[in-house]
Amino acid sequence: MNLNDLANLGQIIGALAVVISLFYVGHSIRQNTNAVRSGTAQTVHEHFAKWYHLVAADDELAQIVAKGLRDYGSLSEKERVRFVATFMAFLSYSQNAFLKWREGLLASPLWLGWELVIMNLVCAPGGKVFWKDRAYMFGDEFRRYIENDVMKREPHPDAKPMGAFSISGGSLPTNHAE
């Protein structure tokens, strides 16, 4: 074997090493993408769980949320402040989940579950009024999605915002100590 043959052999080995390293990089990127998606799903669910816990842990706030979703205009000033802060947090989490879903970081089946929850709340009578008053605070893409898609769909027949009342007009028994 002469020097030229050794140089050619070295080039072949170098090319194989590059191909193998590209496969390794591709595999590593795929694993990293899966880890990012998993972390995103976990974070989205934690945000929504914290929001539900916030509402459930405070009887007065739970009553305010149910009352505000039923009739936003009936809230006192103090109640309105608490409702706005609480519902803005929920919708901010919702916008974040929406953007993660659009970026491909949140699996569609996970997003679709949260989308139904969002629909239940923004399609409630008070949710619609709240959205009309506050929609300008959200990004254009999320706002268009809520207004042109979510709010135009027919809610599920069993849809009950926070389990308190039916969107279709029927009402569950409620505590009138509001």
Steps between C-alpha positions, in 0.01 A plus 500: 500500500642833403446840657218587257308183593537581870369853439195361317438250781526785751240699307261203496542446874452874559182504290361200692580674828310811385195291400503315833532826693206648303284202597605549861418873489160425342423245771606744773283777356201265486552402865536866600180591311311225682633624833396859418150384402466297817616794713263734320202271560592469867531878542169568322318250721664637815385853414140390447509282814627793709222719362233243587652455845497877556128513425409179686695593814307824556122466541440871446709503182322189372166676547631813327627297202168316463305825537726685254476225240123501536455881499813716484297820541361386836840505670570768760817704457691281748372182336584633155862567601539143625321354197708701253827397668394136514361476147793695351736245658299216346495663157871582519571132570265416214682729259831346602364148441357610165836640388683186613247291305548716188878463533461122510618477861163386639337191353162557336310256729623693805412836345152380397416416861599847622327657202169354620557650844576837339184471290290427809627814671511752214163381366328548835287818503741683733800356318378653173459843659838471672667400171342796321641735767845342527582329167719790392757394761583178319705427191334531160531132411350380830226763488402403144500132593270557797264733313492332158519138607442417866213743565323405176481129578199338657595406858469138607145434631643418842721812518480657844755773578669403828218246543274784617240539223422389148604720210183395322293692755411225747628550850627269769395565856721773642570647838319834501720638777701682232 
